[in-house]
Amino acid sequence: MGLSGPWDGVGDVEAATAEWVGWFNHERLHSMLDYQTPAEVEAAYWDARSAADTVATAA
């Protein structure tokens, strides 16, 4: 982002940043995450944790 960037104001920068963050978390495949997106890895984590909590509660 340069001083003469294509943005007309703060709102444009915020929109571009939000778009980039969405791509970064939901579309980008990461080799250290076994070529999954960060969102997929986080969802799997919470699913596994929920399953473990269910088993612990049932015991």
C-alpha positions as CSV (number, residue, x, y, z in Angstrom):
1,M,0.0,0.0,0.0
2,G,1.7,3.1,-1.2
3,L,0.9,6.8,-0.5
4,S,-0.5,7.0,-4.0
5,G,-2.5,3.8,-3.7
6,P,-5.8,3.2,-5.5
7,W,-7.8,3.8,-2.4
8,D,-10.0,6.9,-2.0
9,G,-10.2,6.8,1.8
10,V,-10.1,4.8,4.9
11,G,-13.2,2.9,4.0
12,D,-11.6,1.6,0.8
13,V,-8.5,0.4,2.8
14,E,-10.8,-1.3,5.3
15,A,-12.7,-3.1,2.5
16,A,-9.5,-4.2,0.8
17,T,-8.1,-5.4,4.1
18,A,-11.2,-7.4,4.9
19,E,-11.2,-9.0,1.4
20,W,-7.5,-10.0,1.9
21,V,-8.2,-11.4,5.4
22,G,-11.1,-13.5,4.0
23,W,-8.9,-14.9,1.2
24,F,-6.0,-15.5,3.7
25,N,-8.3,-17.5,6.1
26,H,-10.8,-19.2,3.8
27,E,-9.2,-19.8,0.4
28,R,-5.4,-19.9,0.8
29,L,-4.0,-23.4,1.1
30,H,-1.1,-23.6,3.6
31,S,1.6,-26.3,3.2
32,M,2.2,-26.4,7.0
33,L,-1.5,-27.2,7.5
34,D,-1.4,-30.2,5.1
35,Y,-2.7,-28.0,2.3
36,Q,-5.8,-27.0,4.1
37,T,-7.1,-23.5,4.8
38,P,-6.7,-22.0,8.3
39,A,-10.5,-22.0,8.6
40,E,-10.7,-25.7,7.8
41,V,-8.0,-26.5,10.4
42,E,-9.8,-24.4,13.1
43,A,-13.1,-26.0,12.3
44,A,-11.6,-29.5,12.7
45,Y,-10.0,-28.4,16.0
46,W,-13.3,-27.2,17.4
47,D,-15.1,-30.4,16.1
48,A,-12.6,-32.6,17.8
49,R,-12.8,-30.6,21.0
50,S,-16.6,-30.8,21.0
51,A,-16.5,-34.5,20.5
52,A,-14.0,-34.9,23.3
53,D,-16.2,-32.8,25.6
54,T,-19.2,-34.9,24.7
55,V,-17.4,-38.1,25.6
56,A,-16.1,-36.6,28.9
57,T,-19.6,-35.5,29.8
58,A,-21.1,-38.8,29.1
59,A,-18.6,-40.7,31.2
